[in-house]
Amino acid sequence: MTDEALFEFLHMEIVSHVYKEQQASKGEMDNKDRAACVSVLEGMGFRVGQGLIERLTRDSPSFKDELDIMKFICKDYWTKVFRRQVDNLRTNHQVSSRW
């Protein structure tokens, strides 16, 4: 419980800092400035997620196919990040041809 609260406070402060930095340099923010802030935050999230995946897969053998990747994400990664199992996973092996 404490870990979650600390993470949420850190997240709020990072988001606040990014928006304050943008506002301090420009004054009034428009949609373009907000989009720049979202882009910065998305980049941070991507790097954190990539680092987490690299850390969790460091000692595991390489994946054979896409199914092994999905199993890892749903069983190991999801429970580490969200502390619960995936609610519902459905696969569709049918190929639809519309041509």
N, C-alpha and C positions, 0 to 999 in steps of 0.2 A: 504494500500500500504506500509506503514512504517513497519507494523508487518511482512509482507512478506520479506522485505529487511533485517530486523534484523534476522529473522529466517535463511535466506540464508547465511548471514555472519557467524552466529553461526555454521551452518552446515559445512561451508567451514573450519572454524577454528578447529572444532572437528576432521574432517577427516585429516586435516594437522597435528594436534597434535598426533593422533594415528600413522600416518606413520613416523613422526619425532622421536617419542619415540622408535619405532621398529628399525629405521635406526641408532639411537644413540647407541643402545645396541649392534647391530650387525655389523654396518658399511655398507657393501654392502648388498642390499636386493635381495633375490632370490624369486622364485615362492612360496616356503613354507612360507617365511616371509610375502609376500603379502596376502597369504591365511589366515594367522593369523590375519592380520589387518582387512581383510574383515569379519572374524569371530567376532572380537571385535566390529566392527561397526554394524553387524547384531544383536548381543546381545543387544547393546544399543537401536537399533531401536525396537526390540521386547519388551524390558522393557518400552520404552516410549509409544508404541502402547497399551500395556496391561494396563498401568496406565491411558491412555486416555479413553479406553473402560470402565474401572472400574469407572472413574469419571462420564462419560456420562450416565452410566446405574445405578448409585447409587440410584436414586429416582424413577426409572421405575419398574413396576412389572416384574416378571420373564417371560421369553419367553415360549410359549406353545409348539412350534415346530420349525422346520428349516425355515419354511416360515416366521414366525415372526422375526427370526434372520436376514434373508435376507432383509426383509422390513426395519428393524432398520438400517442395514448397508447402504442400498441404499438411504434411506431418511434422516436419522439423522446424522449418522457417516460421510458419504461421504461429505455432505454439510458442516459439521463443519471443516473437514480436508482440502478439496479442494475448498471450497466456490463456488461450482456449483453442479448441480444435475448429477446423473449418466447418461452418454450419451445413453447407450443402454443396456437393461437387457433382456435376453432371458432365458426362462426356458424350459426344455425338460422333460416332464413327461413320455416319452416312455421308456420302459425297453427293451433293446435289448438282445436277447439270442443267442449266437453263438455256444452253445454246442449241 
